[in-house]
Amino acid sequence: MNIFRRVKGFIAQDKKLQIIRRWERYESYFHRNDLNRLAEIFKTDKNGIHHYTQHYQFHLNQIRKKPINLLEIGVGGYENPKSGSHSLRMWKAYFPKAKIFAIDVFDKHLLEEPRISIFKGSQVDFDFMKNISAKMGELDIIIDDGSHINSHVIDTFKFMFPLLKKNGIYFIEDTQTSYWPEMGGTSEVFNNCNSIMGYFKSLVDGLNYQEFEKPGYKPDYLDLNITSIHFYHNLIVICKGLNNESSNFMVNNRKPS
């Protein structure tokens, strides 16, 4: 009898979840252009607890109707296989032609939907990341909402940013962990390049590599492929493109004689 009740409870739960999903799809149809409202409908903490969606909308609104590929690292819900994917469903509603991909260290395949694919694995298992990148195709958007461990965030960026499409955008959430020692951060040495904030601040000068007074300077990949970096409260946005604007004064990193 106990088994029968448990099975009956699971069926009731699934039916309730189906009703919720249908309501989300119906209500979201009328707010497709408003990412703040979509976050409320799909109950993702990207708005409310955090204030990310206003910045996402600012950076992403122009490509909303394009057939893009989006990867979000982290699904949510921890080990519960039926919990999470709130932001994935929000992205699906906001980007009507997008393919939404996600990874998580826990198995979340039960949360897959048409246009939402979820892979199980770690963001710092780069053999895994390379394999799924081949399956996803070129990415237009990458969102790191994963472990938030400083070394993981930095190493993931170093590996994944070159796989991002030209003119793609890379987002990093919850950068407050940059200041938490237990997550590999520091509140003492703010320019420590082993912390999230310290590392990404160190990339800002590369935007102006043409102006360095360093004859023979060879720009690296990030110098050449980051066109802007935006810092918000607990959110970093890195825009990819060809950073080849010439200096209005320097010539080959020399001052003219």
DRENDREN-60678 format. One record per residue (C-alpha): chain; residue in three letters; residue number from 1; z, x, y. Coordinates in nm, 3 decimals, m for minus. Layout:
// DRENDREN-60678
A, ALA, NUM, Z, X, Y
...
END
This chain:
// DRENDREN-60678
A, MET, 1, 0.000, 0.000, 0.000
A, ASN, 2, 0.081, 0.285, 0.237
A, ILE, 3, m0.262, 0.438, 0.172
A, PHE, 4, m0.427, 0.101, 0.236
A, ARG, 5, m0.244, 0.070, 0.568
A, ARG, 6, m0.341, 0.419, 0.672
A, VAL, 7, m0.709, 0.357, 0.590
A, LYS, 8, m0.695, 0.027, 0.776
A, GLY, 9, m0.538, 0.208, 1.073
A, PHE, 10, m0.814, 0.470, 1.077
A, ILE, 11, m1.082, 0.198, 1.071
A, ALA, 12, m0.911, 0.016, 1.357
A, GLN, 13, m0.890, 0.342, 1.552
A, ASP, 14, m1.260, 0.412, 1.500
A, LYS, 15, m1.356, 0.061, 1.615
A, LYS, 16, m1.139, 0.099, 1.923
A, LEU, 17, m1.302, 0.434, 1.997
A, GLN, 18, m1.649, 0.282, 1.960
A, ILE, 19, m1.559, 0.012, 2.213
A, ILE, 20, m1.429, 0.274, 2.456
A, ARG, 21, m1.747, 0.481, 2.421
A, ARG, 22, m1.966, 0.176, 2.483
A, TRP, 23, m1.767, 0.089, 2.794
A, GLU, 24, m1.792, 0.446, 2.921
A, ARG, 25, m2.170, 0.440, 2.883
A, TYR, 26, m2.196, 0.101, 3.056
A, GLU, 27, m1.971, 0.188, 3.350
A, SER, 28, m2.115, 0.536, 3.397
A, TYR, 29, m2.466, 0.391, 3.435
A, PHE, 30, m2.371, 0.260, 3.780
A, HIS, 31, m2.221, 0.593, 3.896
A, ARG, 32, m2.473, 0.845, 3.764
A, ASN, 33, m2.496, 1.030, 4.097
A, ASP, 34, m2.121, 1.057, 4.155
A, LEU, 35, m1.964, 1.333, 3.947
A, ASN, 36, m1.614, 1.261, 4.081
A, ARG, 37, m1.637, 0.903, 3.955
A, LEU, 38, m1.791, 1.008, 3.625
A, ALA, 39, m1.497, 1.242, 3.567
A, GLU, 40, m1.263, 0.945, 3.611
A, ILE, 41, m1.466, 0.726, 3.375
A, PHE, 42, m1.476, 0.989, 3.101
A, LYS, 43, m1.116, 1.098, 3.168
A, THR, 44, m1.187, 1.468, 3.206
A, ASP, 45, m0.937, 1.672, 3.408
A, LYS, 46, m1.220, 1.839, 3.601
A, ASN, 47, m1.127, 1.591, 3.873
A, GLY, 48, m0.772, 1.477, 3.945
A, ILE, 49, m0.557, 1.753, 3.798
A, HIS, 50, m0.826, 1.995, 3.911
A, HIS, 51, m1.076, 1.956, 4.192
A, TYR, 52, m1.383, 2.101, 4.028
A, THR, 53, m1.632, 1.816, 4.025
A, GLN, 54, m1.691, 1.822, 4.402
A, HIS, 55, m1.803, 2.185, 4.366
A, TYR, 56, m2.007, 2.116, 4.054
A, GLN, 57, m2.190, 1.838, 4.236
A, PHE, 58, m2.261, 2.065, 4.532
A, HIS, 59, m2.419, 2.331, 4.309
A, LEU, 60, m2.588, 2.107, 4.052
A, ASN, 61, m2.709, 1.795, 4.228
A, GLN, 62, m3.061, 1.931, 4.286
A, ILE, 63, m3.122, 1.982, 3.914
A, ARG, 64, m2.955, 1.660, 3.795
A, LYS, 65, m3.277, 1.501, 3.668
A, LYS, 66, m3.431, 1.813, 3.517
A, PRO, 67, m3.454, 1.882, 3.140
A, ILE, 68, m3.190, 2.155, 3.130
A, ASN, 69, m2.977, 2.324, 2.863
A, LEU, 70, m2.603, 2.333, 2.935
A, LEU, 71, m2.336, 2.519, 2.739
A, GLU, 72, m1.967, 2.450, 2.780
A, ILE, 73, m1.720, 2.684, 2.614
A, GLY, 74, m1.420, 2.476, 2.503
A, VAL, 75, m1.425, 2.112, 2.393
A, GLY, 76, m1.058, 2.018, 2.437
A, GLY, 77, m0.821, 1.829, 2.214
A, TYR, 78, m0.695, 2.141, 2.033
A, GLU, 79, m0.698, 2.107, 1.651
A, ASN, 80, m0.747, 1.727, 1.646
A, PRO, 81, m1.110, 1.688, 1.521
A, LYS, 82, m1.154, 1.355, 1.702
A, SER, 83, m0.998, 1.457, 2.035
A, GLY, 84, m1.182, 1.616, 2.326
A, SER, 85, m1.542, 1.617, 2.455
A, HIS, 86, m1.453, 1.423, 2.773
A, SER, 87, m1.645, 1.660, 2.998
A, LEU, 88, m1.936, 1.681, 2.752
A, ARG, 89, m1.987, 1.307, 2.780
A, MET, 90, m1.958, 1.335, 3.158
A, TRP, 91, m2.234, 1.598, 3.163
A, LYS, 92, m2.449, 1.382, 2.937
A, ALA, 93, m2.421, 1.094, 3.183
A, TYR, 94, m2.481, 1.312, 3.489
A, PHE, 95, m2.781, 1.498, 3.342
A, PRO, 96, m2.999, 1.227, 3.180
A, LYS, 97, m3.255, 1.476, 3.044
A, ALA, 98, m3.019, 1.757, 2.947
A, LYS, 99, m2.924, 1.898, 2.611
A, ILE, 100, m2.548, 1.953, 2.606
A, PHE, 101, m2.406, 2.227, 2.385
A, ALA, 102, m2.046, 2.331, 2.330
A, ILE, 103, m1.839, 2.570, 2.123
A, ASP, 104, m1.477, 2.552, 2.019
A, VAL, 105, m1.252, 2.749, 1.783
A, PHE, 106, m1.169, 2.419, 1.611
A, ASP, 107, m1.415, 2.202, 1.418
A, LYS, 108, m1.531, 1.930, 1.658
A, HIS, 109, m1.852, 1.814, 1.490
A, LEU, 110, m1.720, 1.456, 1.468
A, LEU, 111, m1.757, 1.438, 1.847
A, GLU, 112, m2.129, 1.509, 1.843
A, GLU, 113, m2.364, 1.248, 1.986
A, PRO, 114, m2.735, 1.232, 2.062
A, ARG, 115, m2.794, 1.517, 2.310
A, ILE, 116, m2.447, 1.669, 2.240
A, SER, 117, m2.425, 1.950, 1.983
A, ILE, 118, m2.100, 2.133, 1.906
A, PHE, 119, m2.059, 2.464, 1.722
A, LYS, 120, m1.740, 2.605, 1.571
A, GLY, 121, m1.661, 2.964, 1.664
A, SER, 122, m1.496, 3.200, 1.911
A, GLN, 123, m1.638, 3.290, 2.250
A, VAL, 124, m1.565, 3.658, 2.179
A, ASP, 125, m1.736, 3.660, 1.839
A, PHE, 126, m2.060, 3.790, 1.981
A, ASP, 127, m2.252, 3.775, 1.654
A, PHE, 128, m2.172, 3.403, 1.652
A, MET, 129, m2.262, 3.370, 2.021
A, LYS, 130, m2.593, 3.548, 1.963
A, ASN, 131, m2.679, 3.320, 1.672
A, ILE, 132, m2.606, 2.996, 1.855
A, SER, 133, m2.788, 3.121, 2.166
A, ALA, 134, m3.102, 3.147, 1.954
A, LYS, 135, m3.053, 2.784, 1.847
A, MET, 136, m2.984, 2.654, 2.198
A, GLY, 137, m3.271, 2.823, 2.376
A, GLU, 138, m3.257, 2.954, 2.731
A, LEU, 139, m2.954, 2.821, 2.917
A, ASP, 140, m2.957, 2.682, 3.270
A, ILE, 141, m2.581, 2.633, 3.300
A, ILE, 142, m2.286, 2.804, 3.131
A, ILE, 143, m1.931, 2.678, 3.182
A, ASP, 144, m1.638, 2.885, 3.056
A, ASP, 145, m1.349, 2.645, 2.997
A, GLY, 146, m1.239, 2.829, 2.683
A, SER, 147, m0.936, 3.045, 2.610
A, HIS, 148, m0.880, 3.151, 2.976
A, ILE, 149, m0.757, 3.488, 2.848
A, ASN, 150, m0.869, 3.741, 3.107
A, SER, 151, m1.040, 3.982, 2.867
A, HIS, 152, m1.216, 3.692, 2.691
A, VAL, 153, m1.352, 3.554, 3.018
A, ILE, 154, m1.480, 3.893, 3.136
A, ASP, 155, m1.629, 3.996, 2.800
A, THR, 156, m1.795, 3.657, 2.754
A, PHE, 157, m1.953, 3.681, 3.098
A, LYS, 158, m2.085, 4.031, 3.029
A, PHE, 159, m2.249, 3.909, 2.708
A, MET, 160, m2.369, 3.565, 2.815
A, PHE, 161, m2.484, 3.619, 3.175
A, PRO, 162, m2.796, 3.813, 3.067
A, LEU, 163, m2.884, 3.516, 2.841
A, LEU, 164, m2.870, 3.276, 3.136
A, LYS, 165, m3.206, 3.164, 3.275
A, LYS, 166, m3.323, 3.300, 3.609
A, ASN, 167, m3.184, 3.067, 3.879
A, GLY, 168, m2.917, 2.955, 3.631
A, ILE, 169, m2.553, 2.908, 3.725
A, TYR, 170, m2.240, 3.039, 3.551
A, PHE, 171, m1.905, 2.863, 3.608
A, ILE, 172, m1.557, 2.991, 3.521
A, GLU, 173, m1.268, 2.746, 3.531
A, ASP, 174, m0.890, 2.786, 3.545
A, THR, 175, m0.895, 3.129, 3.704
A, GLN, 176, m0.525, 3.096, 3.786
A, THR, 177, m0.468, 3.286, 3.461
A, SER, 178, m0.589, 3.591, 3.654
A, TYR, 179, m0.235, 3.608, 3.792
A, TRP, 180, m0.046, 3.548, 3.465
A, PRO, 181, 0.060, 3.862, 3.273
A, GLU, 182, 0.088, 3.673, 2.943
A, MET, 183, m0.286, 3.595, 2.972
A, GLY, 184, m0.380, 3.949, 3.071
A, GLY, 185, m0.361, 3.892, 3.445
A, THR, 186, m0.141, 4.030, 3.721
A, SER, 187, 0.026, 3.906, 4.038
A, GLU, 188, 0.091, 4.262, 4.154
A, VAL, 189, m0.244, 4.445, 4.158
A, PHE, 190, m0.499, 4.196, 4.288
A, ASN, 191, m0.797, 4.432, 4.258
A, ASN, 192, m0.729, 4.515, 3.895
A, CYS, 193, m1.072, 4.489, 3.733
A, ASN, 194, m0.912, 4.385, 3.403
A, SER, 195, m0.815, 4.055, 3.565
A, ILE, 196, m1.063, 3.773, 3.619
A, MET, 197, m1.036, 3.771, 3.997
A, GLY, 198, m1.029, 4.149, 4.026
A, TYR, 199, m1.340, 4.186, 3.809
A, PHE, 200, m1.548, 3.925, 3.990
A, LYS, 201, m1.439, 4.048, 4.332
A, SER, 202, m1.568, 4.390, 4.225
A, LEU, 203, m1.917, 4.239, 4.186
A, VAL, 204, m1.939, 4.114, 4.544
A, ASP, 205, m2.045, 4.449, 4.691
A, GLY, 206, m2.340, 4.452, 4.452
A, LEU, 207, m2.492, 4.168, 4.652
A, ASN, 208, m2.549, 4.428, 4.926
A, TYR, 209, m2.652, 4.727, 4.715
A, GLN, 210, m2.954, 4.777, 4.943
A, GLU, 211, m2.713, 4.868, 5.222
A, PHE, 212, m2.516, 5.137, 5.035
A, GLU, 213, m2.543, 5.479, 5.197
A, LYS, 214, m2.600, 5.640, 4.859
A, PRO, 215, m2.940, 5.809, 4.834
A, GLY, 216, m3.078, 5.768, 4.483
A, TYR, 217, m2.848, 5.475, 4.401
A, LYS, 218, m2.965, 5.291, 4.088
A, PRO, 219, m2.866, 4.922, 4.095
A, ASP, 220, m2.734, 4.790, 3.764
A, TYR, 221, m2.824, 4.461, 3.595
A, LEU, 222, m2.563, 4.260, 3.783
A, ASP, 223, m2.661, 4.410, 4.119
A, LEU, 224, m3.018, 4.300, 4.055
A, ASN, 225, m2.949, 3.956, 3.910
A, ILE, 226, m2.660, 3.800, 4.105
A, THR, 227, m2.767, 3.628, 4.426
A, SER, 228, m2.434, 3.472, 4.522
A, ILE, 229, m2.073, 3.439, 4.407
A, HIS, 230, m1.857, 3.147, 4.519
A, PHE, 231, m1.478, 3.147, 4.491
A, TYR, 232, m1.293, 2.815, 4.495
A, HIS, 233, m0.938, 2.725, 4.398
A, ASN, 234, m0.924, 2.817, 4.026
A, LEU, 235, m1.305, 2.816, 3.998
A, ILE, 236, m1.570, 3.088, 4.027
A, VAL, 237, m1.943, 3.016, 4.049
A, ILE, 238, m2.201, 3.291, 3.991
A, CYS, 239, m2.566, 3.218, 4.075
A, LYS, 240, m2.837, 3.414, 3.896
A, GLY, 241, m3.166, 3.518, 4.049
A, LEU, 242, m3.361, 3.821, 4.161
A, ASN, 243, m3.152, 4.000, 4.424
A, ASN, 244, m3.429, 4.201, 4.585
A, GLU, 245, m3.399, 4.129, 4.957
A, SER, 246, m3.471, 4.453, 5.137
A, SER, 247, m3.243, 4.604, 5.397
A, ASN, 248, m3.338, 4.558, 5.760
A, PHE, 249, m3.226, 4.916, 5.829
A, MET, 250, m3.169, 5.132, 5.520
A, VAL, 251, m3.460, 5.293, 5.333
A, ASN, 252, m3.390, 5.374, 4.970
A, ASN, 253, m3.019, 5.378, 5.052
A, ARG, 254, m3.070, 5.628, 5.333
A, LYS, 255, m3.033, 5.581, 5.707
A, PRO, 256, m3.368, 5.649, 5.874
A, SER, 257, m3.375, 5.975, 6.068
END
